[in-house]
Each structure stands twice: as structure tokens, then as C-alpha cells.
Amino acid sequence: MADVLVVGGSVADGRVKDLEVQLHGLGGRTLDRDTAVAWMKDGHSFVPVHKGSRGPALLLLEVGDELFIRHQADGEASDALPPLG
């Protein structure tokens, strides 16, 4: 599985709208939330990058019957990203 570097993204109404990612040797692209969740379920690690430093991988957490993309395992029913870029 690949490390997917997350260099940007947007959250609206508690949901990731899109993630700006970079893949080794392939350059940048923008993923919608559904694609990001599918890739995470397939085992890809989404690693936030802030000021050139890699942070801990994002988590795919199940709260109730829903999945959320978070950088902290606090169980909140919303997506959340750390500082990026």
C-alpha cells in the first residue's frame, strides 16, 4: 500500500470535501471524500504534511454506522484535519 501525502484539503459542515494529495512519482491530484475513504479502507496511509514535516497518519474512525476522517481518535462524529501545507 502507498503513503498518500496530504498537503491540503477542505472541510465543510463536518465533512471533508476534498483532499489535495501527492503520490510518489505521480505528482499531485485532488480526491473527493468518497475516494479518500475508499483508499483508506483499502489500506493506504494518508499522511498530513505541514511545513515540510510529515505528521501521524489520518484515521478512519467508525462512529455509529458512519465513517469519519480524523487526525485524532476522539470519536467525534465529524471529519477533522490538522494544519496542512
C-alpha positions as CSV (number, residue, x, y, z in Angstrom):
1,M,0.0,0.0,0.0
2,A,1.1,3.6,-0.6
3,D,1.7,6.6,1.6
4,V,-0.6,9.3,0.3
5,L,0.8,12.7,1.3
6,V,-2.0,15.2,2.2
7,V,-0.9,18.7,1.5
8,G,-4.2,20.5,1.6
9,G,-7.9,20.0,1.9
10,S,-11.2,21.5,2.9
11,V,-13.9,20.6,5.5
12,A,-17.4,21.9,5.3
13,D,-20.3,21.0,7.6
14,G,-18.2,18.5,9.4
15,R,-17.2,16.6,6.3
16,V,-14.1,16.5,4.2
17,K,-15.0,17.9,0.8
18,D,-11.7,17.2,-0.9
19,L,-8.0,16.4,-0.1
20,E,-5.1,17.7,-2.1
21,V,-2.6,14.8,-2.2
22,Q,0.7,13.8,-3.7
23,L,1.8,10.3,-4.7
24,H,5.4,9.3,-5.0
25,G,6.3,9.6,-8.7
26,L,2.9,10.7,-9.8
27,G,2.5,14.3,-8.7
28,G,-0.5,16.0,-7.2
29,R,-4.2,15.4,-7.5
30,T,-7.4,16.2,-5.7
31,L,-9.5,13.4,-4.2
32,D,-13.2,13.8,-3.1
33,R,-14.2,12.4,0.3
34,D,-15.7,9.2,-1.1
35,T,-12.5,8.3,-2.9
36,A,-10.3,9.1,0.1
37,V,-12.5,6.9,2.3
38,A,-12.3,4.1,-0.3
39,W,-8.5,4.3,-0.5
40,M,-8.2,4.4,3.3
41,K,-10.4,1.3,3.5
42,D,-8.1,-0.4,1.0
43,G,-5.1,0.2,3.4
44,H,-3.5,3.4,2.0
45,S,-2.0,5.7,4.7
46,F,-3.0,9.3,4.4
47,V,-0.1,11.3,5.9
48,P,-0.6,15.0,6.6
49,V,2.3,17.3,5.6
50,H,2.7,20.7,7.4
51,K,5.7,23.0,6.6
52,G,7.5,20.1,5.0
53,S,7.1,17.7,8.0
54,R,5.1,14.5,8.0
55,G,2.6,14.0,10.8
56,P,0.9,10.9,12.0
57,A,-1.4,9.3,9.5
58,L,-5.1,10.3,9.4
59,L,-7.5,7.8,10.9
60,L,-10.7,6.3,9.5
61,L,-13.0,6.1,12.6
62,E,-16.4,4.5,12.8
63,V,-18.9,6.4,14.9
64,G,-22.2,4.7,15.0
65,D,-22.8,3.5,11.4
66,E,-20.7,6.2,9.8
67,L,-17.0,6.6,8.9
68,F,-15.1,9.8,9.6
69,I,-11.6,11.0,8.6
70,R,-9.9,12.5,11.6
71,H,-6.4,13.2,12.9
72,Q,-7.4,12.5,16.5
73,A,-9.1,9.4,17.8
74,D,-11.6,11.2,20.0
75,G,-14.6,9.6,18.5
76,E,-16.4,12.8,17.4
77,A,-18.9,12.4,14.6
78,S,-17.2,14.8,12.2
79,D,-14.2,14.9,9.9
80,A,-11.2,16.9,11.1
81,L,-7.8,17.7,9.5
82,P,-4.7,19.0,11.2
83,P,-2.9,22.1,9.8
84,L,-1.7,21.3,6.3
85,G,0.6,22.8,3.7
